[in-house]
Amino acid sequence: MARLLALDYGTKRVGVAITDELQMIASGLCTVRTHDCMDFLKEYISKEAVSAIVMGLPKDLNNQKTDSTPYVKGFAKQLRKQFPGLEVHFVDERFTSKMAFQSMIDGGLKKKARQNKALVDEVSATLILQSFMEQRNFNF
């Protein structure tokens, strides 16, 4: 079985998370600079079997688009063009950064480590992936 890959896309950084081959466990992989993301994905997907990409879709509290939404949708369009065999899914990413920060606190990370925005992005990508997996399993 191929892995699922999740992206927490931002204008500066992209948090990346991946599942195991059985698609049971989501884990943070890394954070890459946004302008390096496509090259990173090309290399990663050439080495690892990936069945789908999951992206966090930014929305405001009223379930409306945010200023970031067009960037995410634009990158998703590039992904579909670059990887036509992969499905690209969206997951509502409201509160993922806050949840990531809280999970870092709950996990006992020191204040200095919690200030690492790249780590927050990676944890956010993991939460996005977990959310997708839970929704998918709920629909089966």
MOBEL-V835202 format. One record per pair of residues at least 12 apart in sequence whose ideal C-beta (glycine too) atoms are under 6 Angstrom apart, sorted by sequence separation. I is the first residue (numbers start at 0). J is the second residue. D is the distance in Angstrom with one decimal. If there is no record, write none. Layout:
I,J,D ; I,J,D
This chain:
16,28,5.8 ; 75,87,5.0 ; 4,17,5.3 ; 15,28,4.4 ; 15,29,5.3 ; 2,17,5.3 ; 3,18,4.5 ; 2,18,5.0 ; 14,30,5.2 ; 54,71,6.0 ; 12,30,5.2 ; 13,31,5.4 ; 3,22,5.6 ; 0,20,5.5 ; 13,33,5.6 ; 99,119,5.1 ; 0,21,5.9 ; 54,75,5.7 ; 11,33,5.9 ; 13,36,4.6 ; 99,122,3.7 ; 99,123,4.4 ; 52,78,5.9 ; 96,123,5.4 ; 99,126,5.9 ; 95,123,4.4 ; 98,126,5.6 ; 95,126,4.8 ; 95,127,5.9 ; 52,85,5.7 ; 56,89,4.0 ; 58,91,5.9 ; 51,85,5.9 ; 51,86,4.4 ; 52,87,5.0 ; 53,88,4.8 ; 54,89,5.6 ; 55,90,5.8 ; 57,92,5.8 ; 58,93,5.6 ; 92,127,5.7 ; 56,92,6.0 ; 53,90,5.8 ; 55,92,3.1 ; 90,127,5.1 ; 90,130,5.1 ; 90,131,4.9 ; 4,49,5.0 ; 8,54,6.0 ; 1,48,3.8 ; 2,49,5.3 ; 1,49,5.6 ; 3,51,5.4 ; 4,52,5.2 ; 5,53,4.3 ; 6,54,5.0 ; 7,55,5.0 ; 1,50,3.7 ; 8,71,5.0 ; 8,74,5.5 ; 55,127,4.3 ; 53,128,5.7 ; 53,131,4.5 ; 30,117,3.8 ; 30,120,4.9 ; 30,121,5.0 ; 27,121,4.0 ; 27,122,5.9 ; 27,125,4.7 ; 25,125,5.2 ; 25,128,4.0 ; 25,129,4.7 ; 12,117,5.8 ; 14,120,3.1 ; 14,121,4.4 ; 12,120,5.1 ; 16,124,3.8 ; 14,123,5.2 ; 15,124,5.6 ; 16,125,4.1 ; 14,124,3.6 ; 16,128,4.5 ; 7,120,5.1 ; 7,123,4.2 ; 7,124,4.0 ; 5,124,4.8 ; 7,127,5.9 ; 5,127,4.8 ; 5,128,3.6
